[in-house]
Amino acid sequence: MSDTLTLRAQLGLGWAFVERQTNLWKRHWAWEVVWLFYGVVNTLAVTFIAKQLGEQGVVSADAAGDLVLFLLIGTLVWAYLSAVLDDISLVVTWERWEGTIEHTLMAPVPRVAHLIGTAAFGVMHGLLRTSLIMAISLPFFTVDLAGANWPAVAVVVLVGSFSLIGLGILAGVLPLVYPERGEQLSFMVQAVVLLVSGVYYSVDTLPGLLRIASWFSPATYLLRSVRASLIDGRGVTGAWGDLAAMTAFAVVLIPLSVSVFSAGERWAKRTGRLKRHG
């Protein structure tokens, strides 16, 4: 089917999934309020730790200010990462909840258009939610972003998002082939990414094996580059190493994840697991 459609037609089909996910988001708006509230509370709770250390004299005022900014960036980037990974990795779970999984996966739509459309929604949704969390959280802290290189941040987030798409699709295969435990396994993938990627601490803090594991997480390079661009004002040229790593992840993971998802889909159809919940 994918060979008979033009690129423009496939992009149109992909955008249809963006519109569908947007309508689902509108219908379940109360859950979005819950996750927005949770994101704000998590950002404030973690960043207040650094503020308390400064007020109690555990660290100097300058060090406390640096730590506030370090943790604030980490929590905001994680809010974005988790939103993107949730929207992509739970694509099958959403379909089962809505009772539309057979209609979607049996429709004559190229799987790549379906998955990339869902991923595009995840990126836009993640950016919107994170922007709201940042707007609500920033007034609680005094941070200096005068030297931030925002164009470099935009480039890093754009490239990093492509590397996350492949990871999210791979995690989304789990609920497809394991109806009983796949959703839980998807969240475990997120937990591992949270642990090894330096969200709340530098990856240099990790012991040997976990530090090595951090090299295989695209979020590690995204977080490091965003912090360098916001705190130190590093430009795109200074981030070429991290950008190259994230590009490599995207080039490898996106086609690999689509192929794995398609293989998992065929297996689920043959074994009758497509619509099964447990």
Secondary structure, DSSP 8 states (H G I E B T S, - for coil): -GGGS-HHHHHHHHHHHHHHHHHHHHHTHHHHHHHHHHHHHHHHHHHHHHHHHHHTTSS-HHHHHHHHHHHHHHHHHHHHHHHHHHHHHTHHHHHHHHT-HHHHHHSS--HHHHHHHHHHHHHHHHHHHHHHHHHHHGGGS----TT--HHHHHHHHHHHHHHHHHHHHHHHHHHHH-TTTHHHHHHHHHHHHHHHTTSSS-GGGS-HHHHHHHTT-HHHHHHHHHHHHHHS---TGGGHHHHHHHHHHHHHHHHHHHHHHHHHHHHHHHHT-SS---
